[in-house]
Amino acid sequence: MKSLNILIPAAIIAGAVALSAAFVVDEREKVLVLQFGQVKAIRETPGLAFKIPFVQDIVRYEDRILSLPTEPIEVTPLDDRRLVVDAFARWRITDLRVFRESVGVFGEAAARDRLDSIINASIREVLGSVPSTTVLSDDRTPLMNRIRDLARREAASLGVEVIDVRLTRTDLPKQNLASTYARMRAEREREAADEIARGNEAAQRVRAAADRTVVELTSEARKNADIIRGEADAERNAVYAEAYGQDAEFFAFTRSLTAYERSLQAGNTSMVMKPDSEFFDYLKSDSAR
């Protein structure tokens, strides 16, 4: 009976010791095994693991990708136009031993503070090397990649990896908005005036070319018309000459009849000439009868 009373507490103590020696590593985390504050083991594989009871302790860290939104900061690009910028970073712990040595017992909270400083410094360095138009453009991917690479190099000493950095806002300070917008408007108006001037110049060139083409075409048409008219007159005169050669008297008679018809039209036609004018030869001569 005495032995039974001794075995039961011993079994309970042994079970408690066994339970304190075992721990489970979740697939979403990494575990450090510490002995008197010194790193003795790193457990990254999910499953059951063991430690020395009452001597060793464990510290759990996230193995997932973590987010870090930064506070808005003012930066001065290459053209001295101040901008308000904030960013969003994603990071993860890659080296537990270095991470523990860098941040100590404060863990991820201390890492966030140090990463925030690293990312802000990287943003200022990269955006300070380009004009504000590049920062405010639609395609900022090259800038964000440069910020990420610079922050990744600096954060390697913390045992973490900066996976990505995204600029979430790039605005002008409120006190500079009115003057900046006025300057931008003036620049756009100047560009518009230049474009209008170039358009008017081009229009004048086109109009001058069109006018020159019209003159050339009109001159060519008139020349061709004069040539055709001259050829027609020559042909007409040839016909007249041929008709005159065949019967001069009859030719003169028909020409006089045509002249009478054109001049003696109905109406108030008046003609003033001498009675013995040659115009009426065929009206008064025997040949007219």
Contacts in CASP RR format, 6 or more apart in sequence:
PFRMAT RR
TARGET T0000
AUTHOR 0000-0000-0000
METHOD contacts of the structure
MODEL  1
MKSLNILIPAAIIAGAVALSAAFVVDEREKVLVLQFGQVKAIRETPGLAF
KIPFVQDIVRYEDRILSLPTEPIEVTPLDDRRLVVDAFARWRITDLRVFR
ESVGVFGEAAARDRLDSIINASIREVLGSVPSTTVLSDDRTPLMNRIRDL
ARREAASLGVEVIDVRLTRTDLPKQNLASTYARMRAEREREAADEIARGN
EAAQRVRAAADRTVVELTSEARKNADIIRGEADAERNAVYAEAYGQDAEF
FAFTRSLTAYERSLQAGNTSMVMKPDSEFFDYLKSDSAR
17 53 0 8 1.000
20 53 0 8 1.000
20 54 0 8 1.000
21 50 0 8 1.000
21 51 0 8 1.000
21 52 0 8 1.000
21 53 0 8 1.000
22 48 0 8 1.000
22 49 0 8 1.000
22 50 0 8 1.000
23 31 0 8 1.000
23 48 0 8 1.000
23 49 0 8 1.000
23 50 0 8 1.000
23 51 0 8 1.000
23 58 0 8 1.000
24 47 0 8 1.000
24 48 0 8 1.000
24 49 0 8 1.000
25 31 0 8 1.000
25 43 0 8 1.000
25 44 0 8 1.000
25 45 0 8 1.000
25 46 0 8 1.000
25 47 0 8 1.000
25 48 0 8 1.000
25 49 0 8 1.000
26 46 0 8 1.000
26 60 0 8 1.000
27 46 0 8 1.000
27 63 0 8 1.000
28 62 0 8 1.000
28 63 0 8 1.000
28 64 0 8 1.000
29 60 0 8 1.000
29 61 0 8 1.000
29 62 0 8 1.000
29 63 0 8 1.000
30 42 0 8 1.000
30 43 0 8 1.000
30 44 0 8 1.000
30 60 0 8 1.000
30 61 0 8 1.000
30 62 0 8 1.000
30 63 0 8 1.000
30 93 0 8 1.000
30 96 0 8 1.000
31 42 0 8 1.000
31 43 0 8 1.000
31 44 0 8 1.000
31 49 0 8 1.000
31 58 0 8 1.000
31 59 0 8 1.000
31 60 0 8 1.000
31 61 0 8 1.000
32 39 0 8 1.000
32 41 0 8 1.000
32 42 0 8 1.000
32 43 0 8 1.000
32 58 0 8 1.000
32 59 0 8 1.000
32 61 0 8 1.000
32 96 0 8 1.000
32 97 0 8 1.000
32 100 0 8 1.000
33 39 0 8 1.000
33 40 0 8 1.000
33 41 0 8 1.000
33 42 0 8 1.000
33 43 0 8 1.000
33 49 0 8 1.000
33 51 0 8 1.000
33 56 0 8 1.000
33 57 0 8 1.000
33 58 0 8 1.000
34 40 0 8 1.000
34 56 0 8 1.000
34 57 0 8 1.000
34 58 0 8 1.000
34 59 0 8 1.000
35 52 0 8 1.000
35 55 0 8 1.000
35 56 0 8 1.000
35 57 0 8 1.000
36 55 0 8 1.000
37 57 0 8 1.000
39 96 0 8 1.000
39 97 0 8 1.000
39 100 0 8 1.000
40 56 0 8 1.000
41 51 0 8 1.000
42 96 0 8 1.000
42 97 0 8 1.000
43 49 0 8 1.000
43 58 0 8 1.000
44 63 0 8 1.000
44 96 0 8 1.000
51 57 0 8 1.000
51 58 0 8 1.000
59 100 0 8 1.000
61 93 0 8 1.000
61 96 0 8 1.000
61 99 0 8 1.000
61 107 0 8 1.000
61 108 0 8 1.000
62 92 0 8 1.000
62 93 0 8 1.000
62 108 0 8 1.000
63 92 0 8 1.000
63 93 0 8 1.000
64 92 0 8 1.000
65 90 0 8 1.000
65 91 0 8 1.000
65 92 0 8 1.000
65 163 0 8 1.000
66 90 0 8 1.000
66 91 0 8 1.000
66 92 0 8 1.000
66 108 0 8 1.000
67 88 0 8 1.000
67 89 0 8 1.000
67 90 0 8 1.000
68 88 0 8 1.000
68 89 0 8 1.000
68 90 0 8 1.000
68 91 0 8 1.000
68 112 0 8 1.000
68 115 0 8 1.000
68 116 0 8 1.000
68 119 0 8 1.000
69 86 0 8 1.000
69 87 0 8 1.000
69 88 0 8 1.000
69 89 0 8 1.000
69 168 0 8 1.000
70 86 0 8 1.000
70 87 0 8 1.000
70 88 0 8 1.000
70 89 0 8 1.000
70 116 0 8 1.000
70 119 0 8 1.000
70 120 0 8 1.000
70 123 0 8 1.000
71 86 0 8 1.000
71 116 0 8 1.000
71 120 0 8 1.000
72 84 0 8 1.000
72 85 0 8 1.000
72 86 0 8 1.000
72 169 0 8 1.000
73 84 0 8 1.000
73 85 0 8 1.000
73 86 0 8 1.000
73 120 0 8 1.000
73 123 0 8 1.000
73 124 0 8 1.000
74 82 0 8 1.000
74 83 0 8 1.000
74 84 0 8 1.000
74 85 0 8 1.000
74 173 0 8 1.000
75 82 0 8 1.000
75 83 0 8 1.000
75 85 0 8 1.000
75 123 0 8 1.000
75 124 0 8 1.000
75 127 0 8 1.000
75 128 0 8 1.000
75 135 0 8 1.000
76 82 0 8 1.000
76 83 0 8 1.000
76 128 0 8 1.000
77 83 0 8 1.000
77 127 0 8 1.000
77 128 0 8 1.000
77 130 0 8 1.000
77 131 0 8 1.000
77 132 0 8 1.000
77 134 0 8 1.000
77 135 0 8 1.000
78 128 0 8 1.000
78 129 0 8 1.000
78 130 0 8 1.000
78 131 0 8 1.000
78 132 0 8 1.000
79 131 0 8 1.000
79 132 0 8 1.000
79 133 0 8 1.000
81 132 0 8 1.000
81 172 0 8 1.000
81 176 0 8 1.000
81 180 0 8 1.000
82 172 0 8 1.000
82 173 0 8 1.000
82 176 0 8 1.000
83 127 0 8 1.000
83 132 0 8 1.000
83 135 0 8 1.000
83 136 0 8 1.000
83 170 0 8 1.000
83 171 0 8 1.000
83 172 0 8 1.000
83 173 0 8 1.000
84 169 0 8 1.000
84 170 0 8 1.000
84 171 0 8 1.000
84 172 0 8 1.000
84 173 0 8 1.000
85 123 0 8 1.000
85 127 0 8 1.000
85 135 0 8 1.000
85 167 0 8 1.000
85 169 0 8 1.000
85 170 0 8 1.000
86 167 0 8 1.000
86 168 0 8 1.000
86 169 0 8 1.000
87 119 0 8 1.000
87 123 0 8 1.000
87 147 0 8 1.000
87 165 0 8 1.000
87 166 0 8 1.000
87 167 0 8 1.000
87 168 0 8 1.000
88 165 0 8 1.000
88 166 0 8 1.000
88 168 0 8 1.000
89 115 0 8 1.000
89 119 0 8 1.000
89 151 0 8 1.000
89 162 0 8 1.000
89 164 0 8 1.000
89 165 0 8 1.000
89 166 0 8 1.000
90 162 0 8 1.000
90 163 0 8 1.000
90 164 0 8 1.000
90 165 0 8 1.000
91 115 0 8 1.000
91 155 0 8 1.000
91 160 0 8 1.000
91 161 0 8 1.000
91 162 0 8 1.000
91 163 0 8 1.000
92 160 0 8 1.000
92 161 0 8 1.000
92 163 0 8 1.000
93 99 0 8 1.000
93 108 0 8 1.000
93 111 0 8 1.000
93 159 0 8 1.000
93 160 0 8 1.000
94 159 0 8 1.000
94 160 0 8 1.000
94 161 0 8 1.000
95 159 0 8 1.000
95 160 0 8 1.000
98 157 0 8 1.000
98 158 0 8 1.000
98 159 0 8 1.000
99 107 0 8 1.000
99 111 0 8 1.000
99 158 0 8 1.000
99 159 0 8 1.000
99 160 0 8 1.000
100 107 0 8 1.000
102 111 0 8 1.000
102 114 0 8 1.000
102 157 0 8 1.000
102 158 0 8 1.000
102 159 0 8 1.000
103 110 0 8 1.000
103 111 0 8 1.000
103 114 0 8 1.000
103 158 0 8 1.000
104 110 0 8 1.000
111 158 0 8 1.000
111 160 0 8 1.000
114 158 0 8 1.000
115 151 0 8 1.000
115 155 0 8 1.000
115 158 0 8 1.000
115 160 0 8 1.000
115 162 0 8 1.000
118 151 0 8 1.000
118 154 0 8 1.000
118 155 0 8 1.000
118 162 0 8 1.000
119 147 0 8 1.000
119 151 0 8 1.000
119 162 0 8 1.000
119 165 0 8 1.000
121 154 0 8 1.000
122 147 0 8 1.000
122 150 0 8 1.000
122 151 0 8 1.000
122 154 0 8 1.000
122 165 0 8 1.000
123 147 0 8 1.000
123 167 0 8 1.000
125 150 0 8 1.000
126 143 0 8 1.000
126 146 0 8 1.000
126 147 0 8 1.000
126 150 0 8 1.000
127 135 0 8 1.000
127 143 0 8 1.000
130 143 0 8 1.000
134 140 0 8 1.000
134 143 0 8 1.000
135 143 0 8 1.000
135 170 0 8 1.000
136 170 0 8 1.000
140 167 0 8 1.000
140 170 0 8 1.000
143 167 0 8 1.000
144 164 0 8 1.000
144 165 0 8 1.000
144 166 0 8 1.000
144 167 0 8 1.000
147 165 0 8 1.000
147 167 0 8 1.000
148 162 0 8 1.000
148 163 0 8 1.000
148 164 0 8 1.000
148 165 0 8 1.000
151 162 0 8 1.000
151 165 0 8 1.000
152 161 0 8 1.000
152 162 0 8 1.000
155 161 0 8 1.000
155 162 0 8 1.000
172 180 0 8 1.000
240 251 0 8 1.000
243 251 0 8 1.000
244 251 0 8 1.000
245 251 0 8 1.000
249 287 0 8 1.000
253 282 0 8 1.000
253 287 0 8 1.000
256 279 0 8 1.000
256 281 0 8 1.000
256 282 0 8 1.000
257 282 0 8 1.000
259 279 0 8 1.000
260 283 0 8 1.000
263 269 0 8 1.000
263 271 0 8 1.000
273 279 0 8 1.000
281 288 0 8 1.000
282 288 0 8 1.000
END
